[in-house]
């Protein structure tokens, strides 16, 4: 199952909450560790009983005793070193008792017991090294979590006149940050937002994500014209990216009531949901290349102006959603499913879409996927709230 991170929060300010350890995660990890230890004990008990039965009832004698090494070997994958040593000591002691009772030659018995002791010590060392690696991985995860909070900041449930919800799903089970990016900020020129997809994976993609979001948050607050915001991002990427790197993105702004501005730079078209869940793809009137590739063409991105009335919704997303395939290799029909699941609460809409997306792909995404949904509630809508004051990013 992919790591679906829901950044929908109920606060109404831009102040970021302090991350605290999740007791539920700790409990799950503890339960998993205990379960592994129980399995090791049960397998050890079954193996020991089976070996004892074979020794007493069979005629092969000592040839079955080496199977007692299964206990400490399995325990190395689940138990701590002291637990491994305990299980290994039990197996060795049992081997000595069984070998003595069956009257096996002392030299052969000594070799078998030495082998069991060696396996026990090696398994304890393996358990110790595994524990160290797990602690290092936990520290790396903690750093990644902090980095994500700095880059992909949690989005409030209400920003300016909008209800907002975000869903970010990492394809890798242990991933915290991928190549998808999003940000939404209130500015003196209205609410502005960006959703994009960085070419590539891994740390280089994370570095580019940090660059784009940093420039956007500054430019969105400083530049009155949305096209100038895009231009500043383009100039920064031109200076810092390699010749084959680029970022597809949609940048949008709401400068005044009823007016939504959209600039599409090689990204998937946003979906406008209006009326009774009527879904329209906002295709660019003059297609522009992705950010970072402006030098290849002369044409600048164009500014599209959309009417955006009360009750309308705008969905921005990355190609990890639309390019998700089912077992029959069919793409995910996003527009159709948005029409099916759209409601007056963006968080519920995205939750339904996310569950539907996972069902479509069979439970696991193969690419990062981001969804950002904006809704303009009507004045009489109970969900409508006073606009949030603009703050510097």
Order of alpha helices (4+ residues) and beta strands (2+ residues): beta-beta-alpha-alpha-alpha-alpha-beta-beta-beta-beta-beta-alpha-alpha-beta-beta-beta-beta-beta-beta-alpha-alpha-alpha-beta
